[in-house]
Each structure stands twice: as structure tokens, then as C-alpha cells.
Amino acid sequence: MSERAAPFYCPYCGDEDLRPNETGHGAWECAACRRAFQLKFLGLLSTANGGQAHERA
């Protein structure tokens, strides 16, 4: 994967006016609330019971 994934909206205010931030990979800034945040992919989750999603009671 060579393209970076872009967030659709700010996690703080919900606005869609986002721009990449210069501080590093995955860093974004919101023009509406003036916050900067960073997104990071942690990995894929495994399922607990042999390929089926775990149900909560």
C-alpha cells in the first residue's frame, strides 16, 4: 500500500476541513477546531473462536 488513508472527519469536532500536518506520517490538522491529531494503523485483530466473531452477552 503506497497511498495513505485520509480521515473523513475530525475526531474532536466532526468537521471535514482536514489537511495533512507537517509533524509526521499520519498527522492531520483540523481547520475548524485548530486541533492536530495522528492516526496509526496497529494491525489486524484475530478472532477468538476459529474465524467467528465473538458475541458479547
C-alpha positions in Angstrom: 0.0 0.0 0.0 1.6 3.2 -1.1 -1.2 5.7 -0.5 -2.0 7.0 2.9 -5.6 6.7 4.2 -7.2 10.0 4.9 -9.7 10.5 7.7 -13.2 11.7 6.6 -13.8 14.0 9.6 -12.2 15.4 12.7 -12.5 13.0 15.7 -12.9 16.0 18.1 -15.4 18.3 16.3 -16.7 16.3 13.4 -15.7 18.9 10.7 -14.5 17.7 7.3 -11.9 20.5 6.7 -8.8 18.4 7.3 -5.3 18.9 6.0 -2.1 16.8 6.4 0.1 18.2 9.2 3.9 18.6 8.8 4.8 16.9 12.0 4.9 13.4 10.6 3.3 10.4 8.9 -0.4 10.1 9.7 -0.6 13.6 11.3 -3.6 15.7 10.4 -4.9 19.1 11.4 -8.5 20.4 11.6 -9.1 24.0 10.3 -12.4 24.2 12.3 -11.2 23.4 15.8 -7.5 24.0 15.3 -6.5 20.6 16.7 -3.8 18.3 15.4 -4.0 14.6 15.7 -2.2 11.5 14.4 -3.6 8.2 13.1 -1.8 5.0 13.3 -2.6 1.5 12.0 -2.0 -1.0 14.7 -2.7 -4.3 12.9 -5.4 -6.8 12.2 -7.4 -8.3 15.0 -7.7 -12.1 15.2 -11.0 -13.8 16.1 -11.2 -15.7 19.3 -13.2 -18.8 18.2 -11.9 -20.1 15.0 -12.9 -17.4 12.5 -16.2 -16.3 14.0 -16.7 -13.0 15.7 -17.0 -13.1 19.5 -20.5 -12.3 20.8 -21.0 -10.3 23.9 -23.7 -11.4 26.3 
